[in-house]
Amino acid sequence: MKKLHTSLTIALLRARETTMGFFRPLLNKHGLTEQQWRIMRVLAEKNTMEFQHLADLTCILRPSMTGILTRMERDGLVIKLKPTSDQRKIYVALTEHAQQMVENMADEVAEAYRQLEDQLTVEKIDQLMALLEEVSQLKIPEQEDDTQETEAA
């Protein structure tokens, strides 16, 4: 059998799991999922955002985003807005309660980043972020069947 390349995708997943280990206890303490926190972080910076754009920025698939936002709306974390000019679009914003949560969590988030920086260094994190941005900008070649299983790549 031909030897496979070292798996970049598995290495990225492993690195994600390790770095999330710095933040999961904080999210659990505040009763938030990782996806909810990604949404809250983006909306805290952008205020109101169109549903599809929010899904793209948070790397959450649209069908999953629908359920997550429904639960967040039920829990008083977001509000959904439909413009009268285009009922097909949905915009999302944080509630005052959720905005306050983000502000209250800021010091704890900063401490988690400080702990990460203590082990990896700010310079290496900056390098990693630059490399990851380059990877994110790669052009994906067109494939005949994009429904194939890709997890094991």
GUMIKOL-308614 format. One record per residue (C-alpha): residue in three letters; z, x, y. Coordinates in steps of 0.5 Angstrom, whole numbers, plus 500, padded with zeros to 3 digits. Each point is the difference from the previous one (the first is absolute). Layout:
% GUMIKOL-308614
@r->ALA | up->Z | east->X | north->Y
...
END
This chain:
% GUMIKOL-308614
@r->MET | up->500 | east->500 | north->500
@r->LYS | up->498 | east->502 | north->507
@r->LYS | up->506 | east->502 | north->504
@r->LEU | up->501 | east->495 | north->506
@r->HIS | up->502 | east->503 | north->507
@r->THR | up->507 | east->499 | north->503
@r->SER | up->501 | east->493 | north->502
@r->LEU | up->500 | east->500 | north->507
@r->THR | up->502 | east->492 | north->500
@r->ILE | up->505 | east->501 | north->495
@r->ALA | up->503 | east->506 | north->505
@r->LEU | up->499 | east->495 | north->506
@r->LEU | up->504 | east->495 | north->496
@r->ARG | up->506 | east->505 | north->498
@r->ALA | up->500 | east->502 | north->507
@r->ARG | up->501 | east->493 | north->503
@r->GLU | up->505 | east->498 | north->495
@r->THR | up->504 | east->506 | north->502
@r->THR | up->500 | east->499 | north->508
@r->MET | up->501 | east->493 | north->499
@r->GLY | up->507 | east->502 | north->496
@r->PHE | up->502 | east->502 | north->507
@r->PHE | up->499 | east->493 | north->503
@r->ARG | up->501 | east->495 | north->494
@r->PRO | up->507 | east->500 | north->501
@r->LEU | up->500 | east->498 | north->507
@r->LEU | up->495 | east->495 | north->499
@r->ASN | up->504 | east->497 | north->494
@r->LYS | up->506 | east->500 | north->505
@r->HIS | up->496 | east->495 | north->505
@r->GLY | up->497 | east->496 | north->494
@r->LEU | up->493 | east->502 | north->502
@r->THR | up->495 | east->502 | north->495
@r->GLU | up->495 | east->506 | north->501
@r->GLN | up->494 | east->495 | north->502
@r->GLN | up->505 | east->496 | north->505
@r->TRP | up->502 | east->507 | north->503
@r->ARG | up->493 | east->502 | north->501
@r->ILE | up->498 | east->493 | north->503
@r->MET | up->506 | east->501 | north->505
@r->ARG | up->499 | east->507 | north->502
@r->VAL | up->492 | east->498 | north->502
@r->LEU | up->502 | east->494 | north->503
@r->ALA | up->506 | east->503 | north->504
@r->GLU | up->495 | east->505 | north->503
@r->LYS | up->494 | east->495 | north->501
@r->ASN | up->503 | east->494 | north->502
@r->THR | up->495 | east->495 | north->497
@r->MET | up->495 | east->501 | north->495
@r->GLU | up->494 | east->497 | north->497
@r->PHE | up->502 | east->498 | north->492
@r->GLN | up->494 | east->505 | north->497
@r->HIS | up->501 | east->505 | north->505
@r->LEU | up->508 | east->500 | north->498
@r->ALA | up->498 | east->500 | north->493
@r->ASP | up->495 | east->506 | north->501
@r->LEU | up->506 | east->504 | north->504
@r->THR | up->505 | east->499 | north->495
@r->CYS | up->496 | east->501 | north->494
@r->ILE | up->502 | east->493 | north->497
@r->LEU | up->494 | east->496 | north->497
@r->ARG | up->499 | east->494 | north->503
@r->PRO | up->502 | east->495 | north->494
@r->SER | up->507 | east->504 | north->500
@r->MET | up->500 | east->500 | north->507
@r->THR | up->500 | east->492 | north->500
@r->GLY | up->506 | east->500 | north->496
@r->ILE | up->504 | east->505 | north->503
@r->LEU | up->499 | east->497 | north->507
@r->THR | up->502 | east->493 | north->497
@r->ARG | up->506 | east->503 | north->498
@r->MET | up->501 | east->504 | north->506
@r->GLU | up->499 | east->493 | north->504
@r->ARG | up->505 | east->496 | north->496
@r->ASP | up->505 | east->506 | north->501
@r->GLY | up->499 | east->500 | north->508
@r->LEU | up->497 | east->507 | north->500
@r->VAL | up->493 | east->498 | north->503
@r->ILE | up->496 | east->494 | north->503
@r->LYS | up->493 | east->498 | north->499
@r->LEU | up->495 | east->498 | north->505
@r->LYS | up->494 | east->497 | north->500
@r->PRO | up->496 | east->500 | north->506
@r->THR | up->496 | east->494 | north->503
@r->SER | up->494 | east->503 | north->501
@r->ASP | up->499 | east->502 | north->492
@r->GLN | up->504 | east->497 | north->495
@r->ARG | up->498 | east->505 | north->495
@r->LYS | up->504 | east->505 | north->502
@r->ILE | up->507 | east->501 | north->500
@r->TYR | up->504 | east->505 | north->504
@r->VAL | up->507 | east->502 | north->498
@r->ALA | up->506 | east->503 | north->504
@r->LEU | up->507 | east->502 | north->499
@r->THR | up->506 | east->495 | north->502
@r->GLU | up->505 | east->502 | north->505
@r->HIS | up->505 | east->501 | north->494
@r->ALA | up->495 | east->504 | north->496
@r->GLN | up->499 | east->504 | north->506
@r->GLN | up->507 | east->501 | north->501
@r->MET | up->501 | east->502 | north->493
@r->VAL | up->494 | east->506 | north->501
@r->GLU | up->504 | east->502 | north->506
@r->ASN | up->507 | east->500 | north->496
@r->MET | up->497 | east->504 | north->494
@r->ALA | up->497 | east->505 | north->505
@r->ASP | up->505 | east->505 | north->499
@r->GLU | up->501 | east->500 | north->493
@r->VAL | up->492 | east->501 | north->499
@r->ALA | up->501 | east->506 | north->505
@r->GLU | up->505 | east->503 | north->495
@r->ALA | up->496 | east->499 | north->494
@r->TYR | up->494 | east->503 | north->503
@r->ARG | up->505 | east->506 | north->502
@r->GLN | up->502 | east->501 | north->493
@r->LEU | up->493 | east->500 | north->498
@r->GLU | up->499 | east->505 | north->505
@r->ASP | up->506 | east->504 | north->498
@r->GLN | up->497 | east->501 | north->494
@r->LEU | up->492 | east->501 | north->501
@r->THR | up->500 | east->502 | north->508
@r->VAL | up->497 | east->496 | north->506
@r->GLU | up->494 | east->505 | north->499
@r->LYS | up->498 | east->499 | north->493
@r->ILE | up->501 | east->492 | north->501
@r->ASP | up->495 | east->501 | north->506
@r->GLN | up->495 | east->504 | north->496
@r->LEU | up->501 | east->495 | north->494
@r->MET | up->499 | east->494 | north->505
@r->ALA | up->493 | east->503 | north->503
@r->LEU | up->498 | east->502 | north->493
@r->LEU | up->501 | east->492 | north->498
@r->GLU | up->497 | east->498 | north->506
@r->GLU | up->494 | east->504 | north->498
@r->VAL | up->500 | east->497 | north->493
@r->SER | up->500 | east->493 | north->503
@r->GLN | up->494 | east->501 | north->504
@r->LEU | up->496 | east->502 | north->493
@r->LYS | up->494 | east->496 | north->499
@r->ILE | up->500 | east->497 | north->493
@r->PRO | up->494 | east->500 | north->496
@r->GLU | up->497 | east->494 | north->499
@r->GLN | up->501 | east->498 | north->492
@r->GLU | up->496 | east->495 | north->496
@r->ASP | up->506 | east->496 | north->497
@r->ASP | up->507 | east->501 | north->505
@r->THR | up->504 | east->496 | north->495
@r->GLN | up->501 | east->505 | north->496
@r->GLU | up->507 | east->503 | north->498
@r->THR | up->502 | east->506 | north->505
@r->GLU | up->507 | east->501 | north->499
@r->ALA | up->499 | east->505 | north->495
@r->ALA | up->496 | east->504 | north->505
END
